[in-house]
Amino acid sequence: LRCTSCDFDVVSFEDAAWDEGKAGVEYMFFRNNYPVEEKMRALVLPARGARAYCCQCSWRTASPVTREAVGAASGSLRWVCGGH
């Protein structure tokens, strides 16, 4: 996946969720730490079966109980297939 807003690849962390708590992830966290995996893992929580996704400007946690359409025509995410 690639973001059409920031023009960066979308990275993911398996069996993980973004920490959305009081001191959790926010826009500047990704602007300052993307794409350094070690730095981004600081706000990743273990979550069996979930996957944490991010680019430099957006982030989402997907799990078996949450479903969201991801693409330029739906929602606030601007993630599209970057090719194979």
Residue frames as qw, qx, qy, qz and C-alpha x, y, z in Angstrom:
[[0.000, 0.887, 0.463, 0.000, 0.00, 0.00, 0.00],
 [0.393, 0.106, 0.004, 0.913, 1.03, 3.59, -0.62],
 [0.023, -0.729, -0.473, 0.494, -0.45, 6.80, 0.75],
 [0.382, 0.607, 0.376, 0.586, -1.50, 9.39, -1.82],
 [0.233, -0.960, -0.143, -0.062, -1.50, 12.13, 0.85],
 [0.414, -0.810, 0.359, 0.209, 2.10, 11.88, 2.07],
 [0.686, 0.608, -0.385, -0.105, 3.45, 9.71, -0.80],
 [0.130, -0.508, 0.827, -0.203, 5.01, 7.16, 1.59],
 [0.519, -0.036, -0.838, -0.165, 4.59, 3.40, 1.78],
 [0.714, -0.487, 0.077, -0.498, 2.23, 1.96, 4.38],
 [0.284, 0.316, -0.868, 0.256, 4.03, -0.27, 6.88],
 [0.773, -0.396, -0.202, -0.453, 2.42, -2.78, 9.21],
 [0.065, -0.394, 0.822, -0.406, 3.09, -4.62, 12.45],
 [0.639, -0.168, -0.683, -0.311, 1.52, -8.06, 12.87],
 [0.613, -0.466, -0.610, 0.189, -0.26, -9.04, 16.12],
 [0.317, -0.157, -0.248, 0.902, -0.11, -5.40, 17.18],
 [0.006, -0.853, -0.493, -0.172, -2.29, -2.35, 17.81],
 [0.239, 0.510, -0.143, 0.813, -1.45, 1.33, 18.11],
 [0.295, -0.394, -0.621, 0.611, -1.56, 2.71, 21.64],
 [0.043, -0.631, -0.396, -0.666, -4.53, 5.11, 21.47],
 [0.492, -0.608, -0.506, 0.363, -4.31, 5.98, 25.19],
 [0.147, -0.951, -0.148, 0.229, -3.80, 9.40, 26.73],
 [0.186, -0.762, 0.459, 0.417, -0.12, 9.62, 25.74],
 [0.769, 0.179, 0.590, 0.168, -0.56, 7.43, 22.66],
 [0.470, 0.150, 0.512, 0.703, -0.01, 7.93, 18.98],
 [0.221, 0.849, 0.251, -0.408, -0.75, 11.20, 17.22],
 [0.631, 0.770, 0.051, 0.072, 0.17, 12.87, 13.94],
 [0.072, 0.885, -0.451, 0.092, 3.55, 14.29, 15.03],
 [0.715, -0.367, 0.596, 0.007, 4.64, 10.89, 16.37],
 [0.819, 0.337, 0.426, 0.187, 4.49, 9.47, 12.83],
 [0.380, 0.912, -0.085, 0.128, 5.96, 12.60, 11.21],
 [0.177, -0.826, 0.523, -0.110, 8.99, 12.31, 13.51],
 [0.570, -0.372, 0.730, -0.063, 9.44, 8.52, 13.69],
 [0.859, 0.417, 0.289, -0.070, 8.32, 7.01, 10.35],
 [0.883, 0.047, -0.368, -0.288, 9.88, 4.76, 8.94],
 [0.157, 0.460, -0.792, 0.370, 12.19, 3.79, 11.85],
 [0.708, -0.274, -0.607, -0.235, 10.62, 0.56, 13.12],
 [0.503, -0.140, -0.634, 0.570, 12.39, 0.63, 16.50],
 [0.049, -0.009, 0.238, -0.970, 11.01, 4.10, 17.27],
 [0.551, -0.170, -0.329, -0.748, 7.49, 3.31, 16.07],
 [0.628, -0.190, -0.754, 0.028, 7.35, 0.12, 18.16],
 [0.111, 0.057, -0.558, 0.820, 7.46, 2.32, 21.27],
 [0.458, 0.103, 0.264, -0.843, 3.70, 2.90, 20.85],
 [0.639, 0.054, -0.643, -0.420, 2.71, -0.56, 19.60],
 [0.582, -0.288, 0.582, -0.489, 0.79, -2.82, 21.97],
 [0.025, -0.068, 0.981, 0.180, 0.54, -6.60, 21.60],
 [0.634, 0.233, 0.241, -0.697, -2.87, -7.56, 20.15],
 [0.386, -0.036, 0.902, 0.190, -3.28, -11.13, 18.93],
 [0.397, 0.523, 0.735, 0.167, -4.87, -11.25, 15.49],
 [0.152, 0.941, 0.169, -0.251, -4.68, -7.47, 14.94],
 [0.664, 0.213, 0.195, 0.689, -2.40, -5.50, 12.66],
 [0.127, -0.828, -0.110, 0.535, -1.18, -1.92, 13.11],
 [0.587, 0.506, 0.352, 0.525, -0.77, 0.05, 9.86],
 [0.129, -0.863, -0.085, 0.480, 0.74, 3.48, 9.26],
 [0.591, 0.579, 0.101, 0.553, 2.27, 5.84, 6.78],
 [0.372, 0.063, -0.272, 0.885, 3.80, 9.18, 7.69],
 [0.215, -0.202, 0.015, -0.955, 0.43, 10.94, 8.06],
 [0.751, -0.211, -0.102, -0.617, -2.18, 8.32, 9.04],
 [0.048, 0.234, -0.946, 0.220, -2.55, 5.18, 11.13],
 [0.783, -0.166, -0.134, -0.585, -5.10, 2.44, 11.78],
 [0.253, -0.232, 0.920, -0.189, -5.39, -0.77, 13.74],
 [0.706, 0.064, -0.422, -0.565, -7.27, -3.55, 11.98],
 [0.272, -0.193, 0.891, -0.308, -8.56, -6.58, 13.84],
 [0.056, -0.228, -0.935, -0.265, -11.03, -9.39, 13.17],
 [0.011, -0.655, -0.687, 0.315, -13.74, -7.35, 14.92],
 [0.105, 0.755, 0.020, -0.647, -13.09, -4.09, 13.01],
 [0.578, 0.342, 0.569, 0.474, -13.48, -3.63, 9.29],
 [0.090, 0.802, 0.030, -0.590, -12.81, -0.50, 7.32],
 [0.720, 0.606, 0.237, 0.241, -12.67, 0.14, 3.62],
 [0.420, -0.623, 0.245, 0.613, -9.25, 1.51, 2.76],
 [0.525, 0.345, 0.523, 0.577, -8.82, 3.48, -0.42],
 [0.141, -0.001, 0.116, 0.983, -8.96, 6.82, -2.13],
 [0.324, -0.367, -0.488, -0.722, -12.75, 6.66, -2.48],
 [0.655, -0.557, -0.484, -0.162, -13.66, 5.81, 1.11],
 [0.669, -0.641, -0.232, 0.297, -13.10, 7.34, 4.52],
 [0.117, -0.964, 0.192, 0.141, -10.21, 9.55, 5.57],
 [0.646, -0.362, 0.550, 0.386, -7.42, 7.16, 4.51],
 [0.540, 0.746, -0.217, -0.323, -5.79, 7.68, 1.14],
 [0.423, -0.411, 0.790, 0.167, -4.06, 4.32, 0.81],
 [0.791, 0.476, -0.119, -0.366, -3.93, 2.65, -2.59],
 [0.939, -0.007, 0.256, 0.230, -2.24, -0.39, -4.04],
 [0.110, -0.822, 0.388, 0.402, 1.33, 0.53, -4.95],
 [0.661, 0.530, -0.475, -0.236, 1.71, -2.28, -7.49],
 [0.932, -0.262, 0.251, -0.011, 3.19, -5.75, -7.34]]
